[in-house]
């Protein structure tokens, strides 16, 4: 597999009985990739699959700060929310994550941003309360939605959309 092909692949794997680990390499410096995850102006440009309009309702990027995104698409509207638990630019971001369609099912998501010399490997670990919740997330189409979101992030980064 060439480096370019590796960049385009998002891997999603169940780890342990309550965890999902995802990885993707982006052709952009770590600071730019991290910025795309914490800048409310950039989130609507890549968060969610194509055909979905994401709106940032709240994004208080600080430890203890809350976030909430709404997504409108052909099947209606839905929302996601959480609280930032750790922000260590540009290396690590940890937050809770809850789909409002299933209130009370809150997972902890930690993302690390590894500097690969002008490229960045993002590894996300999602920890669920139960195996059933983890399996439900996998069955929900999460892998396809995440892959499409990351494709959109690739496009944003390539177009220089994270420039200051």
DRENSE-203457 format. One line per 10 residues: number of its first residue (from 0); their letters; for each residue x, y, z of N, C-alpha, C. Coordinates in steps of 0.05 Angstrom, whole numbers, always signed. Example, Ala and Ser with C-alpha at 12.3 -4.5 7.8 and 13.67 -1.06 7.14 Angstrom:
# DRENSE-203457
0 = as = +264/-114/+156/+246/-90/+156/+264/-66/+156 | +257/-45/+142/+273/-21/+143/+258/+1/+157
END
This chain:
# DRENSE-203457
0 = xxxxxxxxxx = +17/-24/+0/+0/+0/+0/+18/+25/+0 | +12/+44/-18/+28/+68/-18/+20/+87/+4 | +37/+107/+9/+30/+126/+30/+4/+140/+24 | -1/+147/-1/-26/+161/-8/-50/+143/-3 | -48/+118/-9/-70/+100/-4/-75/+97/+26 | -53/+96/+42/-56/+94/+71/-70/+119/+82 | -65/+142/+70/-78/+166/+79/-108/+164/+76 | -118/+150/+56/-146/+150/+50/-161/+128/+65 | -148/+113/+82/-162/+91/+96/-167/+97/+125 | -192/+94/+133/-199/+96/+161/-203/+68/+172
10 = xxxxxxxxxx = -189/+60/+192/-193/+34/+204/-210/+37/+229 | -229/+19/+232/-247/+18/+255/-246/-10/+265 | -239/-14/+291/-237/-41/+302/-247/-41/+331 | -262/-62/+337/-270/-67/+365/-245/-76/+380 | -240/-63/+403/-218/-71/+420/-230/-76/+448 | -223/-97/+460/-234/-105/+485/-265/-108/+482 | -279/-112/+503/-308/-116/+501/-324/-90/+502 | -310/-67/+507/-325/-42/+509/-313/-19/+493 | -294/-25/+475/-279/-3/+462/-279/-6/+432 | -279/+17/+418/-275/+18/+389/-251/+37/+385
20 = xxxxxxxxxx = -232/+28/+369/-208/+44/+362/-209/+50/+332 | -206/+76/+325/-205/+84/+297/-179/+97/+292 | -168/+94/+268/-143/+107/+260/-146/+118/+231 | -132/+140/+227/-131/+152/+200/-106/+170/+199 | -92/+169/+176/-69/+187/+172/-79/+209/+152 | -73/+234/+160/-80/+257/+143/-54/+270/+133 | -55/+279/+108/-32/+293/+96/-32/+323/+104 | -28/+327/+130/-27/+355/+140/-13/+354/+167 | +0/+377/+174/+13/+378/+200/-6/+375/+223 | +4/+364/+245/-12/+358/+269/-27/+383/+278
30 = xxxxxxxxxx = -15/+406/+279/-29/+430/+289/-54/+436/+272 | -52/+432/+246/-75/+438/+228/-98/+418/+233 | -90/+392/+236/-111/+372/+241/-124/+377/+268 | -108/+382/+288/-120/+387/+314/-139/+411/+313 | -130/+432/+299/-147/+456/+296/-174/+450/+284 | -175/+432/+265/-200/+424/+253/-219/+411/+272 | -209/+398/+293/-225/+385/+313/-236/+405/+334 | -223/+428/+337/-231/+446/+359/-240/+474/+350 | -242/+478/+324/-250/+504/+314/-280/+503/+305 | -298/+517/+319/-326/+515/+312/-332/+525/+283
40 = xxxxxxxxxx = -315/+541/+272/-319/+550/+244/-313/+528/+224 | -296/+509/+232/-288/+487/+213/-305/+463/+215 | -316/+457/+239/-332/+433/+243/-354/+429/+221 | -370/+449/+214/-391/+445/+194/-381/+436/+167 | -355/+441/+162/-344/+435/+135/-336/+405/+133 | -335/+391/+155/-326/+363/+153/-341/+343/+171 | -354/+352/+191/-365/+334/+211/-392/+323/+201 | -393/+297/+196/-417/+284/+186/-414/+277/+157 | -431/+258/+148/-429/+249/+120/-439/+270/+101 | -433/+267/+76/-443/+285/+55/-474/+284/+55
50 = xxxxxxxxxx = -486/+306/+48/-515/+307/+48/-527/+315/+75 | -509/+317/+95/-517/+325/+122/-507/+354/+127 | -523/+371/+139/-514/+397/+147/-510/+397/+177 | -485/+402/+185/-478/+403/+213/-477/+432/+222 | -490/+438/+244/-490/+464/+256/-478/+462/+285 | -460/+479/+291/-449/+480/+318/-467/+497/+335 | -482/+485/+353/-499/+500/+372/-482/+511/+395 | -463/+495/+404/-446/+503/+427/-420/+489/+423 | -398/+504/+429/-371/+492/+428/-353/+508/+445 | -354/+502/+471/-337/+516/+491/-312/+499/+495
60 = xxxxxxxxxx = -292/+504/+479/-268/+487/+478/-250/+494/+501 | -256/+482/+524/-239/+484/+548/-247/+460/+565 | -229/+452/+582/-236/+430/+600/-260/+437/+617 | -280/+420/+616/-306/+425/+629/-326/+439/+611 | -318/+448/+588/-336/+462/+569/-353/+442/+554 | -377/+451/+547/-396/+433/+532/-395/+439/+503 | -403/+418/+487/-406/+421/+459/-433/+408/+451 | -445/+418/+429/-469/+406/+418/-470/+413/+388 | -474/+392/+372/-477/+395/+343/-504/+384/+335 | -518/+398/+317/-542/+387/+305/-536/+380/+276
70 = xxxxxxxxxx = -549/+359/+267/-545/+349/+239/-572/+346/+226 | -574/+360/+203/-599/+359/+187/-593/+345/+161 | -611/+326/+154/-607/+311/+129/-633/+301/+119 | -632/+284/+99/-656/+274/+86/-674/+258/+105 | -663/+247/+126/-679/+231/+145/-687/+247/+170 | -683/+274/+169/-691/+291/+191/-667/+302/+206 | -672/+311/+230/-652/+323/+247/-645/+306/+271 | -620/+308/+279/-611/+294/+303/-589/+312/+316 | -581/+305/+340/-561/+321/+353/-542/+304/+370 | -519/+314/+374/-498/+301/+390/-487/+321/+409
80 = xxxxxxxxxx = -478/+312/+433/-468/+331/+453/-447/+317/+470 | -433/+334/+485/-414/+323/+504/-401/+345/+520 | -380/+337/+535/-365/+356/+551/-335/+349/+547 | -320/+370/+543/-291/+367/+540/-279/+360/+567 | -263/+339/+568/-250/+331/+593/-220/+338/+594 | -208/+336/+570/-179/+343/+569/-173/+355/+541 | -158/+377/+541/-150/+390/+517/-120/+396/+520 | -104/+381/+504/-75/+385/+505/-65/+389/+476 | -67/+414/+466/-59/+420/+439/-30/+415/+434 | -22/+405/+411/-39/+392/+391/-38/+362/+393
90 = xxxxxxxxxx = -35/+351/+417/-30/+322/+421/-55/+306/+428 | -73/+317/+443/-94/+300/+454/-120/+316/+460 | -142/+302/+456/-168/+314/+461/-186/+292/+472 | -198/+297/+495/-216/+277/+507/-243/+291/+514 | -264/+276/+507/-291/+288/+511/-311/+265/+516 | -334/+272/+527/-356/+253/+527/-371/+257/+501 | -387/+237/+494/-401/+237/+469/-428/+223/+474 | -450/+237/+467/-476/+226/+470/-493/+233/+446 | -506/+213/+435/-526/+218/+414/-552/+224/+429 | -565/+246/+423/-589/+254/+438/-612/+235/+432
100 = xxxxxxxxxx = -610/+219/+411/-631/+199/+404/-631/+176/+424 | -609/+173/+439/-607/+152/+459/-595/+164/+485 | -611/+181/+498/-601/+195/+521/-592/+176/+543 | -571/+184/+557/-560/+168/+578/-538/+148/+570 | -535/+144/+544/-514/+126/+534/-490/+144/+526 | -474/+150/+546/-452/+169/+542/-426/+152/+541 | -410/+158/+520/-384/+145/+519/-362/+165/+522 | -338/+156/+528/-315/+174/+531/-298/+169/+506 | -291/+191/+492/-276/+190/+468/-250/+205/+471 | -228/+191/+467/-202/+205/+468/-188/+203/+441
110 = xxxxxxxxxx = -178/+225/+432/-164/+226/+406/-135/+235/+411 | -117/+221/+399/-89/+229/+399/-81/+236/+371 | -63/+256/+369/-54/+267/+343/-24/+263/+342 | -15/+243/+326/+13/+236/+325/+27/+249/+301 | +48/+264/+307/+63/+278/+286/+80/+258/+270 | +75/+257/+244/+90/+239/+226/+107/+255/+207 | +116/+278/+216/+133/+295/+198/+118/+307/+175 | +99/+324/+181/+83/+336/+160/+57/+322/+155 | +54/+298/+166/+29/+283/+165/+21/+278/+194 | -4/+270/+197/-15/+265/+224/-31/+240/+226
120 = xxxxxxxxxx = -25/+224/+245/-41/+200/+250/-60/+206/+274 | -86/+204/+269/-106/+208/+289/-116/+181/+298 | -114/+176/+324/-124/+151/+336/-145/+159/+356 | -169/+148/+353/-191/+154/+371/-199/+128/+385 | -201/+130/+411/-211/+108/+428/-237/+116/+440 | -258/+100/+434/-285/+105/+445/-291/+83/+465 | -295/+91/+490/-301/+72/+512/-330/+73/+519 | -344/+50/+517/-373/+48/+523/-377/+36/+550 | -401/+39/+561/-408/+27/+586/-411/-4/+584 | -421/-13/+561/-427/-41/+558/-418/-51/+530
130 = xxxxxxxxxx = -415/-77/+527/-410/-89/+501/-433/-83/+483 | -458/-84/+493/-482/-80/+476/-482/-52/+465 | -474/-32/+481/-472/-4/+470/-451/-3/+448 | -428/-15/+453/-407/-15/+432/-417/-28/+407 | -429/-51/+409/-439/-65/+386/-461/-50/+371 | -478/-36/+387/-499/-19/+375/-487/+3/+359 | -466/+15/+368/-452/+37/+353/-440/+26/+327 | -428/+2/+329/-416/-10/+305/-438/-16/+284 | -461/-25/+294/-483/-33/+276/-498/-8/+265 | -494/+15/+276/-509/+39/+269/-500/+51/+242
140 = xxxxxxxxxx = -478/+41/+231/-467/+54/+207/-445/+74/+214 | -436/+73/+238/-416/+92/+248/-391/+91/+231 | -383/+68/+222/-358/+65/+206/-360/+81/+180 | -382/+78/+166/-386/+92/+141/-388/+122/+145 | -402/+131/+165/-405/+159/+171/-378/+172/+179 | -363/+158/+195/-336/+168/+203/-318/+169/+179 | -317/+148/+163/-300/+148/+139/-307/+172/+121 | -332/+177/+117/-340/+199/+100/-333/+226/+112 | -336/+228/+138/-328/+253/+152/-298/+258/+148 | -282/+237/+152/-253/+240/+149/-245/+245/+120
150 = xxxxxxxxxx = -260/+235/+101/-255/+243/+73/-260/+272/+69 | -281/+282/+81/-287/+311/+79/-265/+327/+93 | -255/+317/+116/-233/+331/+129/-208/+331/+112 | -202/+309/+99/-180/+308/+80/-182/+330/+59 | -206/+333/+48/-211/+354/+28/-207/+382/+39 | -217/+386/+63/-214/+413/+76/-185/+419/+80 | -170/+400/+91/-141/+404/+96/-126/+408/+70 | -132/+393/+49/-119/+397/+23/-125/+424/+10 | -149/+434/+16/-156/+460/+4/-146/+484/+21 | -132/+478/+43/-122/+499/+60/-143/+511/+78
160 = xxxx = -165/+497/+82/-187/+508/+98/-181/+512/+127 | -158/+504/+137/-152/+508/+165/-131/+530/+168 | -126/+545/+147/-107/+567/+149/-117/+589/+167 | -99/+601/+182/-107/+623/+200/-113/+648/+185
END
